[in-house]
Amino acid sequence: MANDGSEAAAKALDVAIKLAHWLKARLHMISVEELMDMPATLDEVVEEEREEKHRYAKVIAQAQFKAKSAHVTIETHVRVGHAVQVIVDFIERERFDLLVIGYMGHSALYNRLIGSTTDRLVELAPCQILVVK
């Protein structure tokens, strides 16, 4: 499950927890902070990841509380990079079979010009995807 802290991601988290509980599965949650500029060194990427863990602390704490209340084991991951590529690589590396993501509607013009993370994940993810509205 991907969680950026949005309202759509919160809805997706609720669905992912229910599914994990029903299937007696372990839930993994990834949060990705996109880099605004190119890091010069690997140390800068590591430092950025540390900072993002702090920025996502509230999102992670809420997810852990909800999962624990539902008797679901959750493992949280925070990564830095381009969200779509990081999530696709994570799914491939860990061989997950389902990605649960939230849908945040944008205008048709926005989607045509910029696209959305959800659309790109639906196109590129190497597993089944459940999009929660």
MDTraj code that builds the backbone (N, CA, C; nanometers):
import mdtraj as md
import numpy as np

residues = "MET ALA ASN ASP GLY SER GLU ALA ALA ALA LYS ALA LEU ASP VAL ALA ILE LYS LEU ALA HIS TRP LEU LYS ALA ARG LEU HIS MET ILE SER VAL GLU GLU LEU MET ASP MET PRO ALA THR LEU ASP GLU VAL VAL GLU GLU GLU ARG GLU GLU LYS HIS ARG TYR ALA LYS VAL ILE ALA GLN ALA GLN PHE LYS ALA LYS SER ALA HIS VAL THR ILE GLU THR HIS VAL ARG VAL GLY HIS ALA VAL GLN VAL ILE VAL ASP PHE ILE GLU ARG GLU ARG PHE ASP LEU LEU VAL ILE GLY TYR MET GLY HIS SER ALA LEU TYR ASN ARG LEU ILE GLY SER THR THR ASP ARG LEU VAL GLU LEU ALA PRO CYS GLN ILE LEU VAL VAL LYS".split()
xyz = np.array([
    [0.0855, -0.1158, 0.0000],
    [0.0000, 0.0000, 0.0000],
    [0.0891, 0.1206, 0.0000],
    [0.0532, 0.2176, -0.0825],
    [0.1281, 0.3424, -0.0903],
    [0.0525, 0.4496, -0.0133],
    [0.1252, 0.5289, 0.0675],
    [0.0597, 0.6287, 0.1507],
    [0.1394, 0.7587, 0.1479],
    [0.0764, 0.8628, 0.0931],
    [0.1403, 0.9943, 0.0888],
    [0.0835, 1.0896, 0.1936],
    [-0.0010, 1.0378, 0.2819],
    [-0.0588, 1.1194, 0.3866],
    [-0.1863, 1.1908, 0.3454],
    [-0.2332, 1.1699, 0.2236],
    [-0.3535, 1.2362, 0.1753],
    [-0.4796, 1.1670, 0.2269],
    [-0.5926, 1.2331, 0.2066],
    [-0.7213, 1.1748, 0.2449],
    [-0.7483, 1.0483, 0.1631],
    [-0.7125, 1.0514, 0.0356],
    [-0.7308, 0.9338, -0.0500],
    [-0.6463, 0.8164, 0.0001],
    [-0.5248, 0.8455, 0.0441],
    [-0.4374, 0.7399, 0.0962],
    [-0.4920, 0.6833, 0.2262],
    [-0.5543, 0.7674, 0.3080],
    [-0.6143, 0.7196, 0.4334],
    [-0.7272, 0.6209, 0.4043],
    [-0.8074, 0.6503, 0.3035],
    [-0.9142, 0.5576, 0.2635],
    [-0.8547, 0.4261, 0.2129],
    [-0.7498, 0.4364, 0.1337],
    [-0.6841, 0.3168, 0.0816],
    [-0.6241, 0.2340, 0.1951],
    [-0.5678, 0.3010, 0.2954],
    [-0.5120, 0.2309, 0.4106],
    [-0.6199, 0.1514, 0.4828],
    [-0.7357, 0.2115, 0.5025],
    [-0.8455, 0.1405, 0.5691],
    [-0.8832, 0.0138, 0.4930],
    [-0.8911, 0.0233, 0.3608],
    [-0.9246, -0.0932, 0.2788],
    [-0.8128, -0.1971, 0.2857],
    [-0.6874, -0.1526, 0.2778],
    [-0.5734, -0.2447, 0.2830],
    [-0.5696, -0.3193, 0.4162],
    [-0.5999, -0.2498, 0.5252],
    [-0.6015, -0.3147, 0.6567],
    [-0.7123, -0.4188, 0.6633],
    [-0.8292, -0.3858, 0.6112],
    [-0.9401, -0.4827, 0.6100],
    [-0.9033, -0.6061, 0.5276],
    [-0.8426, -0.5850, 0.4116],
    [-0.8008, -0.6982, 0.3284],
    [-0.6954, -0.7830, 0.3988],
    [-0.5961, -0.7178, 0.4571],
    [-0.4900, -0.7909, 0.5265],
    [-0.5471, -0.8710, 0.6430],
    [-0.6406, -0.8120, 0.7147],
    [-0.7041, -0.8837, 0.8258],
    [-0.7810, -1.0050, 0.7741],
    [-0.8590, -0.9848, 0.6715],
    [-0.9414, -1.0923, 0.6140],
    [-0.8554, -1.2055, 0.5580],
    [-0.7439, -1.1687, 0.4932],
    [-0.6567, -1.2683, 0.4304],
    [-0.5461, -1.3177, 0.5238],
    [-0.5419, -1.2615, 0.6455],
    [-0.4354, -1.2948, 0.7407],
    [-0.2973, -1.2713, 0.6771],
    [-0.2860, -1.1566, 0.6133],
    [-0.1634, -1.1208, 0.5419],
    [-0.0903, -1.0089, 0.6145],
    [0.0366, -0.9994, 0.5902],
    [0.1169, -0.8893, 0.6424],
    [0.1037, -0.7734, 0.5445],
    [0.0935, -0.6549, 0.5979],
    [0.0764, -0.5350, 0.5167],
    [0.2059, -0.4554, 0.5158],
    [0.2466, -0.4121, 0.3983],
    [0.3617, -0.3229, 0.3836],
    [0.3096, -0.1897, 0.3331],
    [0.3573, -0.0818, 0.3921],
    [0.3173, 0.0519, 0.3501],
    [0.4422, 0.1295, 0.3108],
    [0.4380, 0.1895, 0.1924],
    [0.5508, 0.2702, 0.1469],
    [0.5057, 0.4149, 0.1302],
    [0.5900, 0.5055, 0.1773],
    [0.5703, 0.6488, 0.1584],
    [0.6932, 0.7009, 0.0854],
    [0.6706, 0.7812, -0.0171],
    [0.7822, 0.8291, -0.0990],
    [0.7815, 0.9811, -0.1023],
    [0.8948, 1.0385, -0.0673],
    [0.9124, 1.1825, -0.0798],
    [0.9957, 1.2067, -0.2044],
    [0.9387, 1.2856, -0.2936],
    [1.0091, 1.3111, -0.4191],
    [1.1197, 1.4135, -0.3985],
    [1.2333, 1.3886, -0.4629],
    [1.3459, 1.4817, -0.4578],
    [1.3148, 1.6020, -0.5457],
    [1.3378, 1.7198, -0.4942],
    [1.3136, 1.8401, -0.5727],
    [1.4294, 1.8689, -0.6673],
    [1.5487, 1.8387, -0.6248],
    [1.6639, 1.8591, -0.7106],
    [1.7535, 1.7360, -0.7022],
    [1.8461, 1.7280, -0.7905],
    [1.9330, 1.6108, -0.7957],
    [2.0359, 1.6156, -0.6826],
    [2.0439, 1.5094, -0.6024],
    [2.1462, 1.5059, -0.4977],
    [2.2841, 1.4893, -0.5603],
    [2.3825, 1.5490, -0.4978],
    [2.5186, 1.5411, -0.5498],
    [2.5882, 1.4134, -0.5048],
    [2.5505, 1.3637, -0.3874],
    [2.6180, 1.2458, -0.3346],
    [2.5170, 1.1487, -0.2746],
    [2.5622, 1.0268, -0.2535],
    [2.4798, 0.9259, -0.1879],
    [2.4475, 0.9687, -0.0447],
    [2.5422, 1.0361, 0.0217],
    [2.5184, 1.0851, 0.1576],
    [2.3994, 1.1804, 0.1630],
    [2.3813, 1.2620, 0.0587],
    [2.2677, 1.3537, 0.0545],
    [2.1359, 1.2764, 0.0448],
    [2.1345, 1.1671, -0.0304],
    [2.0144, 1.0842, -0.0420],
    [1.9827, 1.0198, 0.0926],
    [2.0848, 0.9675, 0.1607],
    [2.0657, 0.9054, 0.2919],
    [2.0121, 1.0072, 0.3914],
    [2.0673, 1.1271, 0.3906],
    [2.0202, 1.2328, 0.4807],
    [1.8759, 1.2708, 0.4496],
    [1.8428, 1.2803, 0.3219],
    [1.7052, 1.3129, 0.2816],
    [1.6084, 1.2044, 0.3294],
    [1.6488, 1.0774, 0.3200],
    [1.5635, 0.9676, 0.3681],
    [1.5399, 0.9804, 0.5186],
    [1.6430, 1.0160, 0.5935],
    [1.6273, 1.0346, 0.7386],
    [1.5265, 1.1457, 0.7690],
    [1.5386, 1.2550, 0.6970],
    [1.4461, 1.3672, 0.7177],
    [1.3031, 1.3280, 0.6827],
    [1.2851, 1.2506, 0.5775],
    [1.1508, 1.2110, 0.5348],
    [1.0861, 1.1181, 0.6369],
    [1.1645, 1.0361, 0.7014],
    [1.1080, 0.9492, 0.8057],
    [1.0443, 1.0347, 0.9141],
    [1.1066, 1.1480, 0.9435],
    [1.0495, 1.2383, 1.0435],
    [0.9246, 1.3068, 0.9893],
    [0.9249, 1.3464, 0.8618],
    [0.8084, 1.4119, 0.8019],
    [0.6895, 1.3178, 0.7953],
    [0.7145, 1.1901, 0.7750],
    [0.6069, 1.0915, 0.7656],
    [0.5757, 1.0253, 0.8998],
    [0.6357, 1.0725, 1.0063],
    [0.6172, 1.0093, 1.1382],
    [0.4699, 1.0013, 1.1777],
    [0.3938, 1.1070, 1.1553],
    [0.2514, 1.1071, 1.1915],
    [0.1730, 1.0081, 1.1060],
    [0.2004, 1.0048, 0.9770],
    [0.1332, 0.9109, 0.8855],
    [0.1632, 0.7675, 0.9282],
    [0.2886, 0.7410, 0.9601],
    [0.3294, 0.6064, 1.0022],
    [0.2641, 0.5693, 1.1349],
    [0.2640, 0.6618, 1.2298],
    [0.2038, 0.6338, 1.3611],
    [0.0547, 0.6032, 1.3472],
    [-0.0156, 0.6798, 1.2647],
    [-0.1582, 0.6543, 1.2435],
    [-0.1812, 0.5182, 1.1787],
    [-0.0991, 0.4847, 1.0801],
    [-0.1127, 0.3555, 1.0128],
    [-0.0852, 0.2405, 1.1094],
    [0.0171, 0.2551, 1.1908],
    [0.0492, 0.1504, 1.2876],
    [-0.0622, 0.1333, 1.3901],
    [-0.1208, 0.2434, 1.4347],
    [-0.2315, 0.2365, 1.5301],
    [-0.3524, 0.1647, 1.4688],
    [-0.3894, 0.2041, 1.3471],
    [-0.5039, 0.1415, 1.2797],
    [-0.4796, -0.0079, 1.2569],
    [-0.3598, -0.0418, 1.2131],
    [-0.3277, -0.1817, 1.1860],
    [-0.3303, -0.2637, 1.3149],
    [-0.2700, -0.2109, 1.4193],
    [-0.2670, -0.2826, 1.5471],
    [-0.4083, -0.3039, 1.6000],
    [-0.4941, -0.2021, 1.5863],
    [-0.6331, -0.2137, 1.6312],
    [-0.7074, -0.3239, 1.5567],
    [-0.6669, -0.3490, 1.4332],
    [-0.7311, -0.4526, 1.3517],
    [-0.6554, -0.5854, 1.3581],
    [-0.5536, -0.5929, 1.4433],
    [-0.4713, -0.7138, 1.4577],
    [-0.4023, -0.7508, 1.3273],
    [-0.3491, -0.6477, 1.2607],
    [-0.2773, -0.6658, 1.1346],
    [-0.1329, -0.6215, 1.1559],
    [-0.0409, -0.7016, 1.1068],
    [0.1004, -0.6651, 1.1121],
    [0.1303, -0.5726, 0.9948],
    [0.1896, -0.4575, 1.0250],
    [0.2251, -0.3625, 0.9190],
    [0.3734, -0.3311, 0.9280],
    [0.4347, -0.3258, 0.8126],
    [0.5752, -0.2872, 0.8034],
    [0.5796, -0.1607, 0.7192],
    [0.6393, -0.0546, 0.7730],
    [0.6404, 0.0728, 0.7019],
    [0.7773, 0.0988, 0.6402],
    [0.7737, 0.1658, 0.5261],
    [0.8953, 0.1964, 0.4513],
    [0.8858, 0.3411, 0.4033],
    [0.9929, 0.4170, 0.4170],
    [0.9994, 0.5525, 0.3642],
    [1.1176, 0.5570, 0.2687],
    [1.0918, 0.6049, 0.1483],
    [1.1961, 0.6140, 0.0463],
    [1.1943, 0.7533, -0.0148],
    [1.3041, 0.7885, -0.0768],
    [1.3173, 0.9166, -0.1452],
    [1.3412, 0.8887, -0.2929],
    [1.2748, 0.9635, -0.3773],
    [1.2924, 0.9488, -0.5209],
    [1.1636, 0.9834, -0.5935],
    [1.1542, 0.9440, -0.7185],
    [1.0329, 0.9651, -0.7955],
    [0.9327, 0.8579, -0.7529],
    [0.8153, 0.8989, -0.7081],
    [0.7190, 0.8080, -0.6449],
    [0.6890, 0.6843, -0.7298],
    [0.6576, 0.7030, -0.8547],
    [0.6192, 0.5894, -0.9393],
    [0.7337, 0.4900, -0.9504],
    [0.8517, 0.5381, -0.9828],
    [0.9655, 0.4478, -1.0018],
    [1.0039, 0.3775, -0.8720],
    [1.0037, 0.4509, -0.7613],
    [1.0383, 0.3923, -0.6317],
    [0.9382, 0.2817, -0.5951],
    [0.8101, 0.3084, -0.6143],
    [0.7080, 0.2093, -0.5790],
    [0.7161, 0.0876, -0.6702],
    [0.7330, 0.1082, -0.8005],
    [0.7451, -0.0039, -0.8942],
    [0.8668, -0.0891, -0.8593],
    [0.9801, -0.0245, -0.8336],
    [1.1015, -0.0985, -0.7961],
    [1.0812, -0.1765, -0.6661],
    [1.0144, -0.1155, -0.5702],
    [0.9871, -0.1786, -0.4412],
    [0.9002, -0.3035, -0.4600],
    [0.7963, -0.2924, -0.5408],
    [0.7081, -0.4067, -0.5679],
    [0.7866, -0.5193, -0.6349],
    [0.8669, -0.4847, -0.7340],
    [0.9458, -0.5865, -0.8044],
    [1.0440, -0.6555, -0.7111],
    [1.1144, -0.5763, -0.6313],
    [1.2167, -0.6317, -0.5415],
    [1.1545, -0.7243, -0.4370],
    [1.0414, -0.6832, -0.3814],
    [0.9782, -0.7600, -0.2744],
    [0.8776, -0.8643, -0.3249],
    [0.8487, -0.8591, -0.4550],
    [0.7559, -0.9550, -0.5193],
    [0.6156, -0.9516, -0.4578],
    [0.5641, -0.8314, -0.4369],
    [0.4286, -0.8174, -0.3854],
    [0.3288, -0.8510, -0.4952],
    [0.2113, -0.8976, -0.4547],
    [0.1118, -0.9356, -0.5552],
    [-0.0073, -0.8404, -0.5618],
    [-0.0130, -0.7412, -0.4740],
    [-0.1215, -0.6434, -0.4775],
    [-0.0726, -0.5095, -0.4251],
    [-0.1073, -0.4039, -0.4980],
    [-0.0803, -0.2673, -0.4546],
    [-0.2143, -0.2000, -0.4320],
    [-0.2322, -0.1419, -0.3133],
    [-0.3538, -0.0676, -0.2816],
    [-0.3163, 0.0798, -0.2777],
    [-0.3846, 0.1605, -0.3598],
    [-0.3555, 0.3036, -0.3658],
    [-0.4854, 0.3824, -0.3670],
    [-0.4759, 0.5053, -0.3200],
    [-0.5909, 0.5949, -0.3212],
    [-0.5971, 0.6720, -0.4510],
    [-0.7175, 0.7132, -0.4872],
    [-0.7392, 0.7926, -0.6079],
    [-0.7778, 0.9332, -0.5676],
    [-0.7001, 1.0303, -0.6131],
    [-0.7315, 1.1699, -0.5861],
    [-0.7640, 1.2334, -0.7204],
    [-0.8883, 1.2653, -0.7408],
    [-0.9310, 1.3201, -0.8696],
    [-0.8711, 1.4564, -0.8988],
    [-0.8338, 1.4750, -1.0228],
    [-0.7867, 1.6040, -1.0723],
    [-0.8735, 1.6401, -1.1916],
    [-0.8563, 1.7579, -1.2399],
    [-0.9304, 1.7984, -1.3584],
    [-0.8792, 1.7220, -1.4799],
    [-0.9621, 1.7158, -1.5822],
    [-0.9221, 1.6486, -1.7060],
    [-0.7988, 1.7156, -1.7664],
    [-0.7928, 1.8473, -1.7578],
    [-0.6782, 1.9202, -1.8113],
    [-0.5502, 1.8827, -1.7366],
    [-0.5571, 1.8788, -1.6040],
    [-0.4416, 1.8390, -1.5229],
    [-0.3941, 1.7002, -1.5648],
    [-0.4881, 1.6056, -1.5751],
    [-0.4506, 1.4687, -1.6104],
    [-0.3893, 1.4613, -1.7495],
    [-0.4388, 1.5420, -1.8442],
    [-0.3828, 1.5407, -1.9794],
    [-0.2434, 1.6005, -1.9835],
    [-0.2244, 1.7088, -1.9103],
    [-0.0950, 1.7776, -1.9141],
    [0.0104, 1.7123, -1.8261],
    [-0.0280, 1.6724, -1.7062],
    [0.0688, 1.6239, -1.6086],
    [0.0535, 1.4753, -1.5816],
    [-0.0699, 1.4269, -1.5832],
    [-0.0947, 1.2880, -1.5477],
    [-0.1032, 1.2752, -1.3970],
    [-0.1211, 1.1541, -1.3504],
    [-0.1275, 1.1348, -1.2065],
    [-0.0435, 1.0148, -1.1671],
    [-0.0010, 1.0159, -1.0427],
    [0.0769, 0.9036, -0.9909],
    [-0.0042, 0.7749, -1.0007],
    [-0.1322, 0.7832, -0.9665],
    [-0.2187, 0.6650, -0.9731],
    [-0.2235, 0.6093, -1.1147],
    [-0.2449, 0.6962, -1.2134],
    [-0.2500, 0.6505, -1.3531],
    [-0.1202, 0.5822, -1.3939],
    [-0.0094, 0.6411, -1.3576],
    [0.1213, 0.5835, -1.3946],
    [0.1436, 0.4491, -1.3254],
    [0.1009, 0.4381, -1.1986],
    [0.1167, 0.3109, -1.1276],
    [0.0282, 0.2030, -1.1895],
    [-0.0926, 0.2394, -1.2276],
    [-0.1812, 0.1427, -1.2929],
    [-0.1157, 0.0921, -1.4208],
    [-0.0497, 0.1810, -1.4916],
    [0.0163, 0.1451, -1.6168],
    [0.1422, 0.0612, -1.5956],
    [0.2218, 0.0923, -1.4928],
    [0.3556, 0.0345, -1.4807],
    [0.3755, -0.0708, -1.3713],
    [0.2891, -0.0758, -1.2736],
    [0.3113, -0.1688, -1.1616],
    [0.3073, -0.3136, -1.2106],
    [0.3986, -0.3949, -1.1603],
    [0.4084, -0.5346, -1.2032],
    [0.3196, -0.6294, -1.1218],
    [0.2082, -0.5785, -1.0730],
    [0.1182, -0.6613, -0.9924],
    [-0.0240, -0.6086, -1.0091],
    [-0.1177, -0.6778, -0.9451],
    [-0.2557, -0.6307, -0.9440],
    [-0.2635, -0.5030, -0.8613],
    [-0.3583, -0.4158, -0.8957],
    [-0.3734, -0.2887, -0.8249],
    [-0.5198, -0.2708, -0.7854],
    [-0.5392, -0.2289, -0.6621],
    [-0.6711, -0.1920, -0.6139],
    [-0.6686, -0.0415, -0.5900],
    [-0.7474, 0.0322, -0.6684],
    [-0.7564, 0.1774, -0.6541],
    [-0.8817, 0.2075, -0.5735],
    [-0.8631, 0.2778, -0.4625],
    [-0.9720, 0.3095, -0.3716],
    [-1.0131, 0.4554, -0.3908],
    [-1.1432, 0.4770, -0.4135],
    [-1.1955, 0.6142, -0.4286],
    [-1.2518, 0.6618, -0.2970],
])
top = md.Topology()
chain = top.add_chain()
for i, resn in enumerate(residues, 1):
    res = top.add_residue(resn, chain, resSeq=i)
    for name in ("N", "CA", "C"):
        top.add_atom(name, md.element.get_by_symbol(name[0]), res)
traj = md.Trajectory(xyz[None], top)
